[in-house]
């Protein structure tokens, strides 16, 4: 079983990282906006550092908050391990 809020925060963070740092969106603007609207910064996930970050920095109307994210190295790893490989596979299949 998984926590949907944690999953959403990870995905919206990777999407913002890919867009803001790499100019390589993993979803459309509309998909990002819809996902960002689902983030509930009042929900505690058990990760105090990230809960505090989201409460103090996250805004659903922009991805600029990603520049203050405390775990950008982890986001880079997740992007490269999962999304970059997936995007490369899709591109090579086309």
C-alpha positions in Angstrom: 0.0 0.0 0.0 1.2 3.5 -0.7 0.4 7.0 0.4 -1.1 9.0 -2.5 0.1 12.3 -1.2 3.7 11.1 -1.1 3.3 9.8 -4.6 1.8 13.0 -5.9 4.5 15.1 -4.2 7.3 13.0 -5.7 5.7 13.2 -9.2 5.0 16.9 -9.1 8.6 17.5 -7.9 10.2 15.4 -10.6 8.0 17.2 -13.2 9.0 20.6 -11.9 12.7 19.6 -11.8 12.6 18.2 -15.4 10.9 21.4 -16.7 12.8 24.0 -14.7 16.3 22.5 -14.7 16.4 20.3 -17.8 13.9 21.9 -20.2 12.6 18.3 -20.6 8.9 18.1 -19.5 7.6 14.7 -18.5 4.0 15.9 -18.7 1.9 18.7 -20.3 1.3 22.0 -18.5 -2.3 20.9 -18.0 -1.3 17.6 -16.4 1.1 19.4 -14.2 -1.5 22.0 -13.1 -4.0 19.3 -12.4 -1.5 17.3 -10.3 -0.3 20.4 -8.5 -3.9 21.3 -7.5 -4.1 17.9 -5.7 -1.2 18.6 -3.4 -2.4 19.0 0.2 0.3 20.7 2.1 -1.6 20.3 5.4 -1.2 16.5 5.2 1.7 15.1 7.2 3.5 12.3 5.3 6.0 11.3 8.0 8.9 13.2 6.4 9.3 16.3 8.5 11.8 17.9 6.2 9.7 17.6 3.1 6.4 18.3 4.9 7.9 21.6 6.1 9.3 22.4 2.7 5.9 21.8 1.0 4.1 23.8 3.7 6.5 26.8 3.4 7.4 26.8 -0.3 5.0 24.9 -2.6 2.6 26.8 -4.8 0.3 25.1 -7.2 0.4 27.8 -9.8 4.2 27.6 -10.6 7.1 25.2 -10.5 9.6 27.8 -9.3 9.4 26.4 -5.8 11.6 23.5 -7.1 14.7 25.7 -6.9 14.4 25.6 -3.1 13.7 21.8 -2.9 16.0 20.2 -0.3 16.4 17.0 -2.2 17.2 18.0 -5.8 19.9 15.3 -6.0 17.3 12.6 -5.4 15.0 14.2 -7.9 17.8 14.1 -10.5 18.4 10.4 -9.8 14.7 9.6 -10.1 14.4 11.5 -13.3 17.4 9.8 -14.8 16.6 6.3 -13.6 12.9 6.3 -14.6 11.8 9.1 -16.8 14.8 9.8 -19.0 15.1 6.1 -19.8 11.3 5.9 -20.5 11.4 9.0 -22.7 14.4 7.6 -24.6 12.6 4.2 -25.1 9.5 6.0 -26.4 11.6 8.2 -28.8 13.5 5.2 -30.2 10.2 3.3 -30.8 8.8 6.1 -32.8 
